[in-house]
Amino acid sequence: MSAYSIGEIATMTQLSVPTIRYYDKEGLIPGLAKNEAGVRCFSDDNLAALQMIECLKTAGMSIKDIRQFMAWNVEGDKTLATRLAFFNQLHATVLDQMAALQRTLDTVEFKQRYYGQAVADGTEKYVKAGKKAPGNVRQEA
């Protein structure tokens, strides 16, 4: 079993040391050991927990919900069905977020084309009207 310092873990996870300390203070890293001097000693399991925390945060989960999930992990097999339901719901939530982001990306790409053509024409007048500028081969907006 490997043991890592907080600095090594910060490098491995791309998290800041204060963020890792905050997660520890919030009780999100199950089984995190400290040596006689009170220095945190991270295991591979702690590293995996931090990676899961970041995944859940990216998915939009609150610290409270992440704490609950981590507690279910500690409880063991009796919470397997609960954890499956948690991830089934999270999956649906992430799909909704991805659909919303796709709509946003579609709008951004439309506006890139729109303003690209307006810049080429020197005015929005033609692109707004859906027409070609005189003497210009207009791209589709």
C-alpha positions as CSV (number, residue, x, y, z in Angstrom):
1,M,0.0,0.0,0.0
2,S,1.4,3.4,-1.0
3,A,1.6,6.4,1.2
4,Y,1.5,9.9,-0.2
5,S,2.1,13.4,1.2
6,I,-0.5,16.1,0.7
7,G,1.8,17.8,-1.8
8,E,2.1,14.6,-3.8
9,I,-1.7,14.1,-3.7
10,A,-2.1,17.8,-4.8
11,T,0.1,17.1,-7.8
12,M,-1.6,13.8,-8.7
13,T,-5.1,15.2,-8.5
14,Q,-4.4,18.8,-9.7
15,L,-6.2,20.0,-6.5
16,S,-4.8,22.7,-4.3
17,V,-3.5,21.8,-0.8
18,P,-6.1,24.0,0.8
19,T,-8.9,22.3,-1.2
20,I,-7.6,18.9,0.0
21,R,-7.5,20.1,3.6
22,Y,-11.1,21.5,3.2
23,Y,-12.3,18.1,1.9
24,D,-10.6,16.4,4.9
25,K,-12.2,18.9,7.3
26,E,-15.6,18.3,5.8
27,G,-15.2,14.5,6.3
28,L,-15.1,13.6,2.7
29,I,-12.0,11.4,2.7
30,P,-12.8,8.2,4.6
31,G,-10.0,6.5,6.4
32,L,-7.4,9.3,6.0
33,A,-4.6,8.6,8.5
34,K,-2.4,11.0,10.2
35,N,1.1,10.3,11.6
36,E,2.3,11.0,15.1
37,A,3.0,14.6,14.2
38,G,-0.6,15.0,12.8
39,V,0.6,15.0,9.2
40,R,-1.9,13.5,6.7
41,C,-0.7,10.3,5.1
42,F,-2.8,9.5,2.0
43,S,-3.3,6.0,0.7
44,D,-4.4,4.8,-2.7
45,D,-8.0,4.5,-1.4
46,N,-7.8,8.2,-0.3
47,L,-6.5,9.1,-3.7
48,A,-9.5,7.3,-5.3
49,A,-11.9,9.1,-2.9
50,L,-10.5,12.5,-4.0
51,Q,-10.9,11.5,-7.6
52,M,-14.5,10.5,-6.9
53,I,-15.1,13.8,-5.0
54,E,-13.9,15.8,-8.0
55,C,-16.1,13.7,-10.4
56,L,-19.2,14.3,-8.2
57,K,-18.4,18.0,-7.9
58,T,-18.0,18.3,-11.7
59,A,-21.4,16.7,-12.0
60,G,-22.8,19.5,-9.8
61,M,-23.2,17.6,-6.5
62,S,-23.1,19.6,-3.3
63,I,-20.6,18.9,-0.5
64,K,-23.5,17.6,1.6
65,D,-24.5,15.1,-1.1
66,I,-20.9,14.0,-1.6
67,R,-20.5,13.5,2.1
68,Q,-23.5,11.3,2.1
69,F,-22.2,9.2,-0.8
70,M,-18.9,8.8,1.0
71,A,-20.7,7.7,4.1
72,W,-22.6,5.1,2.1
73,N,-19.2,3.8,0.9
74,V,-18.0,3.4,4.4
75,E,-21.2,1.5,5.4
76,G,-20.3,-1.1,2.8
77,D,-22.4,-3.6,0.9
78,K,-25.7,-2.8,2.7
79,T,-25.8,0.5,0.7
80,L,-25.1,-1.0,-2.7
81,A,-28.6,-0.5,-4.0
82,T,-28.7,3.0,-2.6
83,R,-25.4,3.9,-4.4
84,L,-26.7,2.4,-7.6
85,A,-29.9,4.6,-7.3
86,F,-27.6,7.6,-6.6
87,F,-25.6,7.0,-9.8
88,N,-28.7,6.3,-11.9
89,Q,-30.1,9.7,-10.8
90,L,-26.7,11.3,-11.3
91,H,-26.5,9.8,-14.8
92,A,-29.9,11.4,-15.7
93,T,-28.7,14.7,-14.3
94,V,-25.5,14.7,-16.2
95,L,-27.3,13.9,-19.5
96,D,-29.6,16.9,-18.9
97,Q,-26.5,19.1,-18.2
98,M,-24.9,17.8,-21.4
99,A,-28.0,18.6,-23.4
100,A,-28.1,22.1,-22.0
101,L,-24.5,22.6,-22.8
102,Q,-25.0,21.3,-26.3
103,R,-27.8,23.9,-26.8
104,T,-25.4,26.6,-25.5
105,L,-22.6,25.4,-27.8
106,D,-25.1,25.4,-30.8
107,T,-25.9,29.1,-30.0
108,V,-22.3,30.0,-29.6
109,E,-21.4,28.4,-32.9
110,F,-24.3,30.1,-34.7
111,K,-23.1,33.5,-33.3
112,Q,-19.6,32.8,-34.4
113,R,-20.9,32.3,-38.0
114,Y,-23.2,35.2,-37.7
115,Y,-20.6,37.7,-36.5
116,G,-18.0,36.2,-38.8
117,Q,-20.2,37.1,-41.7
118,A,-21.1,40.5,-40.3
119,V,-17.4,41.3,-40.0
120,A,-16.8,40.1,-43.5
121,D,-19.7,42.3,-44.8
122,G,-18.8,45.2,-42.6
123,T,-22.3,45.4,-41.2
124,E,-25.0,43.2,-39.6
125,K,-27.6,44.6,-42.0
126,Y,-27.3,41.8,-44.6
127,V,-26.7,38.9,-42.2
128,K,-29.7,40.0,-40.1
129,A,-31.9,40.0,-43.2
130,G,-30.6,36.7,-44.3
131,K,-29.3,38.2,-47.6
132,K,-25.9,38.3,-49.3
133,A,-24.0,41.5,-49.2
134,P,-23.6,43.1,-52.6
135,G,-20.3,41.9,-54.1
136,N,-19.8,39.4,-51.3
137,V,-20.1,35.7,-51.4
138,R,-22.0,35.2,-48.1
139,Q,-21.4,32.2,-45.9
140,E,-24.5,30.6,-44.3
141,A,-25.3,32.2,-40.9
